[in-house]
Amino acid sequence: MAESPLVTYHDALRELATVHGVATEYWASSGEQVIVSEDTLLKILRALGVELGEADTPVDEAMLRAALKHREELAATRPLPACVVAVAGEQKSFSVHVHDGAPAEVRIILEDGEILSPTQVENWTPPREVDGVVWGEASFQLPAELPLGWHRIQLESEGVDTECGLIITPARLSTTDRYLASPATGVMAQIYSVRSRDSWGMGDFHDLGSLAEIVAEKAEADFLLINPMHAAEPFPPAEDSPYLPTTRRFINPIYLRIEDVPELVMLDKALRAEVEELARGFRELNSSAEIIERNPVYEAKLQVLRELYALPRTRERAEAYLAFKKREGQGLVDFARWCAQQEINVQEFSAHQITPEVDELADFYMWLQFLCDEQLAAAQRRAIEAGMSIGVMADLAVGVHPGGADANNLVEVLAPDASVGAPPDPYNQQGQDWSQPPWHPEKLAEAGYLPWRNLLRTVLRHSGGIRVDHILGLFRLFWMPRMQPPSTGTYVTYDHEALVGILALEAERAGAVVVGEDMGTFEPWVQDVLAERGIMGTSILWFEHSPSIGGPRQQGEYRPLALSSVNTHDLPPSAGYLEGEHIELRERLGVLTTDAADEDAEDLTWQNEILDRIADNGGFRGTELEGRSFKGAQRDERGKTRDLLVGLHRHIAGTPSALTCTSLVDLVGDRRTQNQPGTTKDLYPNWCVPLCDGEGTAVLLEDLAEAELFAPVAEASKRPRKN
């Protein structure tokens, strides 16, 4: 009996999806299996560039089989792999394809120019004819003990002369071991929210350095984990979210401290007075608890920066700027030209404006990056000189704005017809669409992973560590067809050995630690892979369950290879979380799809279980909460916020985790949420909330250490020091 055409079509589609790394089914966070629709599979395959006709063209089994055959033939005729990535000490094998019977000369060119020869090993794959040409396959094994780095493989044969990248990565990131032996603590902060008396209405690079000095001295912090400093739009209006940048490689000039730009002293007296008057107006905003408005700040800073750019430079400054441009290379030029083109596009709408040349404008945007590089370097230097062992820990966003510089300049290695996000889960029951175009797995490999390397090198240049947001995306990302809801998405896999290995390589060379935000839906082996490579995971108190006795995770069960904390930027500060703000806010915003009272009751029960676990471990010793039970207690019956915060942070500090972290908002008792995932500015002012205390009063850096909660929470967060 013949197979049903529907069955064969169904099987062919799923086979095609599978070979392209597109999941045909996945397990939801609820434990339910989700079968991906055929419509989603077709759209994701088209987003990957699979030839299946136009979007509105019906697809039949013959088209699917043709696409499968085409992929097989490409693999059989590719002279060299797109890129070879191996672990140091691993004698990995790779295959080459040449005309059948032709000799294959293969060489390895190391970074330092040394030439080595791989060893040919047996390969009995039969020849394959494609378009009248017969292709043979041979395999070669890498030499043992190749040095870490970015090398090349060259192939010469009859009609073939090509090369590909060879990347040797560390088996394990060595920087981690220090903190396994001697655990450290740090502080996490949203720098735009942290202001001093001299800020221009929002935090800047100078404030970053000052904050590092304060928490190093007063809280014994070894690092300061900050929000992504990636560049937003080149001029107002600019995106508020640091997690939706226009580029992940370059820096946001909005954080520049005008008074720290050396050229400022060269302004004439009248202009200096105007700048001071401008600054005075913004400084008046620093003591306000109102939402931070970035655009007026950015517009004013750019106005001054254009004046400073026009001034003549000293020889020393000119040489430093030239060296910076040379170091950053074509990537900086491309970014600056994109910025310039955006400005020209706007000016062309104004008939009275004279449109400047792209390159003339681009130099201004390159100069801004030069200043950002200087001021970020100064902040890291202040952190280290203050006694921090890590200093600034940068945060790397998942992706970029779909209309931004990277989306334009890196389009050849992206999949612009898809969007990245997250499937529905209990925290956001509608799912999330982050609107970011994902890396194209195969095109990124064909580019030798250079875009990934370049952005890592820039981000790591002035930081002692890096937090990789949603590091699970180096294994698989949740794609959805662009402009469709998350419920229509599915997972696409990546070569994690390459992406994770390159991350470890660049961190090793920079002497930096790596923390991966590894929360969400994933297979258990993922955390094992990260741990084997010396990459720390992330543990949040509220989300941790005991693997042995059920209920909240016991203090001694926390992962050693992790950064553990009470909360994260996607939750309210701990004072607000204890009060149920995370539920009240979602109900107010209409993103809660279950009954708020039921959610609150369930959450309260879980919180009380955690508080009881902390009490059992002595976390509340010396406070008014010592010796009490929280079972059945209502939120307003559980005691003082001060004592609760002390217990929470003392509990985390006592875990075996290599790194622990305290939110700056918890050091002052802030309550307002910085970010509510799944919402936009018309619903909630995400990433615009200034640092305030529990009474809603703005807290400036000069007053930070004197805040009522700072000393007790900082003391509770300190780690035991080991010799």
C-alpha positions in Angstrom: 0.0 0.0 0.0 1.4 3.4 -1.0 2.3 6.0 1.6 -0.1 8.9 1.9 1.3 12.0 0.2 0.5 14.0 3.3 2.7 11.7 5.4 5.6 11.9 2.9 5.3 15.8 2.7 5.1 16.0 6.5 8.2 13.8 6.9 10.2 15.6 4.2 9.5 19.0 5.8 10.6 17.8 9.2 13.7 16.2 7.8 14.6 19.4 6.0 14.0 21.4 9.2 16.1 19.0 11.2 19.1 19.2 9.0 19.0 23.0 9.2 18.9 22.9 13.0 15.2 23.9 13.2 13.3 22.2 16.0 10.1 20.5 14.9 9.0 20.1 18.5 10.2 21.3 21.9 9.3 21.1 25.6 7.7 24.1 27.1 8.6 25.3 30.7 5.3 23.8 31.8 6.6 20.3 30.8 4.2 20.1 27.8 5.5 19.1 24.4 4.9 21.7 21.7 4.6 20.4 18.1 5.7 23.2 15.7 3.3 24.0 12.9 4.2 23.5 9.3 3.7 27.1 8.6 6.3 28.1 11.2 8.8 25.5 9.8 8.4 26.9 6.3 8.8 30.5 7.3 11.9 29.8 9.5 13.5 27.7 6.7 12.9 30.6 4.3 14.4 33.0 6.9 17.5 30.7 6.8 17.7 31.2 3.0 16.4 27.7 2.0 15.1 27.9 -1.5 11.4 27.1 -1.3 9.9 29.7 -3.7 8.2 32.9 -2.8 6.5 33.3 0.6 3.0 32.9 -1.0 4.1 30.0 -3.2 2.6 26.6 -2.2 5.3 24.1 -1.3 5.0 20.5 -2.3 7.1 17.4 -1.5 9.2 17.7 -4.6 10.4 21.1 -3.6 11.3 19.8 -0.1 13.2 16.8 -1.6 15.0 19.2 -4.0 16.1 21.4 -1.1 17.4 18.3 0.8 19.4 17.2 -2.3 20.8 20.6 -2.8 22.1 20.7 0.8 23.7 17.3 0.4 25.4 18.3 -2.8 26.8 21.5 -1.3 28.3 19.5 1.6 29.9 17.0 -0.9 31.5 19.7 -3.0 32.7 22.2 -0.3 36.5 22.1 -0.5 37.0 23.0 3.1 34.7 23.3 6.1 33.3 26.8 6.7 35.5 27.0 9.8 37.2 24.5 12.0 37.0 25.1 15.8 38.8 22.8 18.2 39.7 22.6 21.8 43.4 22.8 22.7 44.9 19.3 22.9 42.1 17.8 20.8 43.3 16.1 17.6 40.2 17.0 15.7 39.6 15.7 12.2 38.1 17.6 9.3 37.2 16.6 5.8 38.2 18.2 2.5 36.6 17.7 -1.0 38.6 17.7 -4.2 38.0 16.3 -7.7 38.1 12.5 -7.4 41.7 11.2 -7.7 43.3 14.7 -7.4 46.0 15.2 -4.8 45.1 17.5 -1.8 47.9 19.6 -0.2 46.7 20.9 3.2 48.7 23.3 5.4 48.1 25.0 8.7 49.3 28.6 9.1 49.5 29.6 12.7 49.0 33.2 13.9 52.8 33.7 14.2 53.3 32.5 10.6 54.6 29.0 11.4 53.5 26.4 8.9 52.4 22.9 10.0 51.0 19.9 8.3 48.0 17.9 9.5 48.0 14.1 9.2 45.8 12.4 6.7 43.6 9.7 8.1 41.4 7.0 6.6 38.2 8.1 4.9 36.2 5.5 2.9 33.4 7.8 1.8 32.6 7.0 -1.8 33.0 9.7 -4.5 29.9 11.6 -5.5 29.0 13.1 -8.9 27.5 16.6 -8.9 26.7 18.4 -12.1 29.0 16.1 -14.1 32.0 16.5 -11.8 33.1 13.6 -9.5 34.1 14.7 -6.0 36.2 12.7 -3.6 36.5 13.2 0.2 39.6 13.0 2.4 40.1 13.6 6.1 42.9 15.2 8.0 43.7 15.3 11.7 45.0 18.4 13.5 48.4 18.1 15.2 48.5 17.8 18.9 49.1 20.8 21.2 48.3 23.6 18.7 48.5 27.0 20.4 45.4 28.9 21.3 44.4 31.4 18.7 43.1 32.3 15.3 44.9 30.3 12.6 44.2 29.2 9.0 43.9 26.0 7.0 44.9 26.2 3.3 44.0 23.7 0.6 45.6 23.4 -2.8 44.4 20.9 -5.4 43.4 20.6 -9.0 41.2 23.6 -9.7 41.0 24.4 -5.9 43.0 27.0 -4.0 41.2 28.1 -0.8 41.4 28.5 2.9 39.3 28.6 6.1 39.7 29.6 9.7 41.1 27.4 12.3 40.3 28.5 15.9 41.9 26.7 18.8 40.0 27.4 22.1 40.9 26.7 25.7 39.5 23.5 27.3 38.7 25.5 30.4 38.8 29.2 31.2 41.6 29.6 33.8 40.3 32.9 35.3 37.5 31.1 37.1 39.7 29.0 39.4 40.8 32.0 41.5 37.2 32.6 42.6 36.4 29.0 43.3 39.4 29.0 45.7 38.5 32.4 47.1 34.9 33.5 46.6 34.2 37.2 45.9 31.2 39.5 46.0 30.2 42.4 43.8 27.4 44.9 43.2 25.1 45.1 40.2 23.8 48.5 39.0 22.0 50.3 36.2 24.5 53.1 35.5 22.1 55.5 33.9 20.1 55.4 37.2 23.1 56.2 39.4 23.8 60.0 39.6 26.2 62.3 41.4 25.8 66.0 42.0 27.7 66.7 38.8 25.8 64.3 36.5 23.8 65.7 33.6 20.5 64.1 34.8 21.7 60.5 34.4 24.6 58.4 35.3 27.8 58.5 33.2 31.3 57.0 32.9 32.6 59.2 35.7 29.8 58.1 38.0 30.7 54.5 37.1 34.2 55.0 38.4 33.0 56.7 41.5 30.5 53.9 42.2 33.2 51.3 41.8 35.4 53.2 44.4 32.5 53.5 46.9 31.4 49.8 46.8 35.0 48.6 46.8 35.8 50.6 49.9 32.4 50.3 51.8 31.2 46.9 50.7 34.4 45.0 49.9 33.1 44.5 46.3 35.5 42.9 43.8 33.4 43.8 40.8 30.7 46.1 39.6 28.3 44.4 37.2 26.7 47.1 35.0 24.0 47.3 32.4 25.0 46.9 28.7 26.8 50.1 27.5 26.1 49.3 23.9 25.4 52.2 21.5 21.8 53.2 20.9 20.7 55.5 18.0 23.4 58.1 17.1 21.2 61.0 18.1 17.7 61.6 19.7 15.2 60.0 19.9 17.2 57.1 21.3 16.1 53.7 22.5 15.9 53.5 26.3 16.6 49.8 26.6 20.3 48.8 26.9 19.2 45.4 25.7 18.0 46.7 22.3 21.1 48.5 21.0 22.0 49.6 17.5 25.3 47.8 17.9 26.8 45.5 20.5 30.4 46.3 19.6 30.5 50.0 20.2 29.6 52.2 23.1 26.8 54.7 23.9 28.2 58.3 23.9 25.3 59.4 26.1 27.4 58.2 29.1 30.2 60.6 28.3 31.1 63.1 31.1 31.6 66.3 29.2 33.8 67.8 31.9 36.2 64.8 31.5 36.8 65.5 27.7 40.3 67.0 27.5 39.3 69.4 24.8 36.9 71.2 27.0 39.6 73.5 28.4 40.3 74.8 24.9 36.8 76.3 24.5 36.7 80.1 24.7 35.4 81.7 27.9 32.0 82.5 26.5 31.3 79.0 25.3 32.6 77.5 28.6 30.1 79.7 30.3 27.3 78.4 28.1 28.3 74.8 28.7 28.3 75.4 32.5 24.9 77.0 32.3 23.6 74.0 30.3 25.1 71.6 32.8 23.6 73.5 35.7 20.1 72.9 34.3 20.6 69.2 34.1 22.3 68.9 37.5 19.1 70.2 39.0 17.4 67.0 37.8 19.8 64.7 39.8 17.8 65.0 43.0 14.5 64.2 41.3 12.8 60.9 41.6 11.0 61.4 38.3 11.6 59.2 35.3 14.9 59.9 33.5 14.4 61.5 30.1 17.4 60.6 28.0 16.7 62.5 24.8 17.2 66.1 26.2 20.4 64.9 27.9 21.8 63.3 24.8 20.9 66.3 22.6 22.6 68.7 24.9 25.8 66.5 25.2 26.0 66.1 21.4 25.7 69.9 21.0 28.7 70.4 23.2 30.6 67.5 21.7 30.3 68.9 18.2 31.9 72.1 19.5 34.7 70.2 21.1 35.2 68.1 18.0 35.8 71.2 15.9 38.7 72.4 18.1 42.3 71.7 17.0 43.9 68.7 18.8 47.3 68.5 20.4 49.8 66.3 18.7 49.4 63.7 21.5 45.6 63.7 21.2 45.7 63.4 17.5 48.1 60.4 17.6 46.0 58.7 20.3 42.9 59.1 18.1 44.7 57.8 15.0 45.9 54.7 17.0 42.4 54.1 18.2 41.0 54.2 14.7 43.7 51.8 13.4 43.0 49.4 16.2 39.2 49.2 15.7 39.6 49.0 11.9 36.8 48.7 9.3 34.2 47.8 11.9 34.5 51.3 13.4 34.4 52.9 10.0 31.3 51.0 9.0 29.5 51.9 12.3 30.4 55.6 12.0 29.3 55.7 8.4 26.0 54.2 9.3 25.6 56.9 12.0 26.5 59.6 9.6 24.0 58.3 7.0 21.2 58.4 9.6 22.0 62.0 10.3 22.1 62.8 6.6 18.8 61.1 6.0 17.2 63.4 8.7 18.8 66.5 7.3 17.6 65.8 3.8 14.1 66.5 5.0 15.1 70.1 5.9 15.5 72.0 2.7 17.6 74.8 4.3 20.2 72.4 5.5 23.4 71.7 3.5 23.9 67.9 3.4 27.5 67.1 4.5 29.6 64.2 3.1 29.2 60.9 4.8 32.9 60.5 5.6 33.1 64.1 7.0 30.3 63.2 9.5 31.6 59.7 10.1 34.8 61.0 11.6 32.8 62.8 14.3 31.1 59.5 15.3 34.5 57.7 15.3 35.8 60.5 17.6 32.9 59.9 20.0 33.9 56.3 20.2 37.4 57.3 21.0 36.2 59.4 23.9 34.0 56.5 25.1 36.9 54.2 25.0 39.0 56.6 27.1 36.4 57.2 29.7 35.4 53.6 30.1 39.1 52.7 30.5 39.4 55.4 33.2 36.5 53.9 35.1 38.0 50.4 35.0 41.3 51.8 36.1 39.7 53.5 39.1 37.9 50.2 40.0 41.2 48.3 40.0 43.1 51.0 41.9 40.3 50.9 44.5 41.1 47.3 45.2 38.7 45.4 43.0 40.1 42.2 41.6 37.7 42.1 38.6 36.5 45.7 38.3 33.9 46.5 35.8 31.9 43.4 34.6 30.3 44.2 31.3 26.9 42.9 30.2 26.5 41.6 26.7 22.9 41.9 25.3 21.4 39.0 23.3 21.0 40.9 20.0 20.5 44.2 18.3 17.8 46.6 17.1 16.3 45.4 13.7 16.8 48.9 12.3 20.3 49.5 13.8 23.9 49.6 12.6 24.7 45.9 13.2 21.5 44.9 11.5 22.7 46.8 8.5 26.4 46.3 8.5 26.3 42.6 9.6 23.3 41.6 7.5 25.3 39.0 5.7 25.6 37.0 8.9 22.1 37.6 10.2 18.6 36.3 9.5 16.6 39.5 9.2 13.3 37.8 8.4 13.2 36.2 11.9 13.0 37.7 15.3 14.4 36.4 18.6 12.4 36.0 21.8 11.1 33.5 24.3 8.1 31.1 24.3 5.3 31.6 26.8 6.2 30.8 30.3 4.8 31.4 33.8 6.6 34.7 34.2 5.4 36.1 30.8 2.5 34.0 29.7 2.2 35.6 26.3 5.8 34.9 25.4 8.3 37.6 24.4 9.4 39.1 21.1 12.7 40.9 21.5 12.5 42.0 17.8 16.2 41.3 17.3 17.4 39.6 14.1 19.4 36.5 15.1 22.8 35.3 13.9 22.5 33.0 10.9 24.3 29.9 12.2 25.9 28.9 8.9 26.7 32.3 7.5 28.4 33.2 10.8 30.6 30.1 10.5 31.4 31.0 6.9 32.5 34.4 8.1 35.0 32.6 10.3 33.1 33.8 13.4 35.0 37.1 13.1 31.9 39.3 13.9 31.6 37.4 17.2 35.2 37.7 17.9 35.3 41.4 17.1 32.5 42.4 19.4 33.9 40.3 22.3 37.3 41.9 22.0 35.8 45.4 22.1 33.5 44.6 25.1 36.3 42.9 27.0 38.9 45.6 26.4 38.1 47.6 29.5 36.4 45.1 31.7 37.6 42.3 34.0 34.5 40.2 33.4 31.5 39.7 31.1 28.0 38.6 31.8 26.4 37.1 28.7 22.7 37.7 28.7 20.7 34.5 27.8 23.9 32.5 27.2 21.6 29.6 26.2 21.4 31.5 22.9 24.9 30.2 22.1 23.3 26.7 22.0 19.8 27.5 20.6 17.7 30.6 20.1 13.9 30.9 20.0 13.1 32.2 16.6 9.7 33.4 15.3 8.8 34.7 11.9 9.1 38.5 12.0 5.9 40.3 13.0 4.3 37.1 14.3 3.6 36.3 17.9 5.9 34.1 20.1 3.4 31.3 20.1 4.4 30.7 16.4 8.1 30.3 17.1 10.5 27.4 17.5 14.1 26.8 18.5 17.1 27.0 16.1 20.4 25.4 17.1 23.9 26.8 16.9 27.4 25.3 17.0 27.8 25.9 20.7 31.3 24.4 20.6 32.4 27.2 18.4 30.5 30.1 20.0 31.2 29.0 23.6 34.8 28.2 22.7 35.5 31.6 21.1 33.9 33.3 24.1 36.3 31.3 26.4 39.3 32.1 24.1 38.7 35.9 24.0 38.1 36.0 27.8 41.2 34.0 28.4 43.3 36.4 26.4 41.7 39.3 28.2 42.2 37.8 31.6 38.4 38.1 32.2 35.8 36.0 34.0 32.7 34.9 32.2 29.2 34.6 33.7 26.4 33.2 31.6 22.8 34.0 32.4 21.6 30.4 32.0 18.0 30.6 33.3 15.1 29.5 31.3 14.1 26.4 29.4 17.1 24.2 28.5 18.4 20.7 28.6 20.5 19.9 31.7 23.6 19.1 29.7 23.9 22.7 28.7 25.0 23.7 32.2 27.5 20.9 32.2 29.1 22.1 29.0 29.4 25.6 30.3 30.9 24.4 33.6 33.4 22.2 31.8 34.6 25.3 30.0 35.0 27.3 33.2 32.0 29.6 32.5 29.9 30.4 35.5 26.1 30.1 35.5 23.5 32.4 37.2 21.5 31.5 40.3 18.7 33.7 41.5 17.3 33.0 45.1 13.7 33.1 44.1 14.0 30.6 41.3 16.2 28.0 43.0 14.7 24.6 44.0 16.4 21.9 46.1 17.4 18.8 44.0 17.5 16.6 47.1 14.6 17.5 49.5 12.3 19.7 47.3 11.3 23.2 48.2 13.8 26.1 48.1 17.4 25.2 47.4 19.5 24.7 50.5 22.3 27.1 51.1 25.0 24.4 50.6 23.4 23.2 47.3 24.1 26.3 45.3 26.4 25.7 42.4 30.1 26.6 43.1 30.6 27.7 39.5 28.0 30.4 39.5 27.2 34.0 40.2 24.4 33.9 42.8 22.2 36.8 43.9 18.9 37.5 45.5 17.4 39.2 42.4 18.0 40.4 38.9 17.1 43.5 36.8 14.0 41.9 35.4 12.5 41.7 38.9 11.5 44.4 41.3 14.1 45.3 44.0 13.9 42.9 46.9 11.9 45.3 49.0 9.3 45.5 46.3 9.4 41.8 45.5 8.8 40.9 49.1 5.6 43.1 48.9 4.4 41.3 45.7 5.2 44.2 43.4 6.0 41.8 40.5 2.4 40.5 40.6 0.7 43.8 41.2 2.7 45.4 38.3 1.9 42.7 35.8 -1.8 42.9 36.7 -1.8 46.7 36.3 -0.2 46.4 32.9 -2.5 43.7 31.7 0.3 41.1 31.0 -1.0 38.6 33.7 -3.2 36.0 32.2 -4.0 34.2 35.4 -5.9 35.4 38.5 -3.8 37.8 40.5 -5.1 36.6 43.8 -4.1 33.1 43.0 -0.7 34.2 41.8 -0.1 36.2 44.9 -1.1 33.4 47.2 1.2 30.9 45.5 4.0 33.4 45.5 3.6 34.3 49.2 3.7 30.6 50.1 6.9 30.2 48.2 8.5 33.3 49.6 7.7 32.1 53.1 9.3 28.7 52.4 12.4 30.5 51.4 12.4 32.7 54.5 12.0 29.6 56.7 14.9 28.0 54.9 17.0 31.1 55.6 15.9 31.1 59.2 16.9 27.5 59.6 20.4 28.4 58.4 20.7 31.2 60.9 20.3 33.9 58.3 18.3 36.1 60.7 20.6 35.8 63.7 20.9 39.1 65.5 17.7 40.5 64.0 14.2 40.8 65.3 13.3 37.8 63.0 15.7 35.4 64.7 14.0 32.1 65.7 10.6 32.8 64.1 8.6 30.8 61.6 7.1 32.4 58.4 4.7 29.6 57.5 1.3 31.1 56.9 2.5 34.7 57.5 1.0 37.5 55.4 3.3 40.0 53.7 2.8 42.7 56.2 3.3 40.3 59.1 6.8 39.2 58.3 8.8 41.9 59.9 11.0 44.9 59.0 12.3 45.3 55.5 15.8 45.8 56.9 15.9 42.5 58.7 14.4 40.7 55.7 17.0 42.1 53.4 19.8 41.3 55.7 18.7 37.7 55.9 18.3 37.3 52.2 21.8 38.6 51.4 23.4 36.8 54.3 22.0 33.6 52.9 23.4 34.2 49.4 26.8 35.3 50.8 27.0 31.9 52.6 26.5 29.8 49.5 29.5 28.0 47.9 29.1 30.1 44.7 32.4 31.5 43.4 30.7 34.9 42.9 27.8 36.6 44.6 26.2 39.9 43.8 24.1 42.5 45.6 21.8 44.8 43.6 22.5 48.5 44.3 18.8 49.0 44.6 18.8 46.6 47.6 21.6 48.6 49.3 19.2 51.6 49.5 15.8 49.8 49.8 14.5 50.9 46.4 11.1 49.4 45.4 10.4 50.4 41.8 11.0 47.9 39.0 13.7 48.8 36.4 12.2 46.6 33.7 9.1 44.6 33.2 9.8 42.1 30.4 7.3 42.0 27.6 6.3 45.6 27.9 7.1 48.8 26.0 7.4 52.4 27.1 3.7 53.2 26.5 3.0 50.7 29.2 5.9 51.1 31.6 9.0 53.4 31.8 11.5 50.5 31.5 15.2 51.4 32.0 14.3 55.0 33.1 13.9 54.7 36.9 16.5 56.6 38.9 18.0 55.2 42.1 15.8 56.0 45.1 15.4 54.8 48.6 12.4 53.0 50.1 10.6 56.4 50.6 11.0 57.3 46.9 13.7 59.9 47.5 16.5 60.1 45.0 19.9 58.8 46.3 23.1 60.5 44.9 26.5 58.9 44.9 27.8 61.3 47.5 25.1 60.1 49.9 25.1 56.4 49.0 27.1 55.0 51.8 25.0 57.0 54.3 21.7 55.4 53.2 20.0 53.7 56.1 20.2 50.2 54.6 23.6 50.5 52.9 25.8 49.4 55.8 23.7 46.5 57.1 23.0 45.0 53.7 26.6 45.5 52.5 27.8 43.8 55.7 25.4 40.9 55.2 26.7 40.5 51.6 30.4 40.2 52.4 32.1 36.9 51.7 34.5 35.1 54.1 38.0 35.9 53.0 40.4 33.0 52.4 44.2 33.2 52.4 
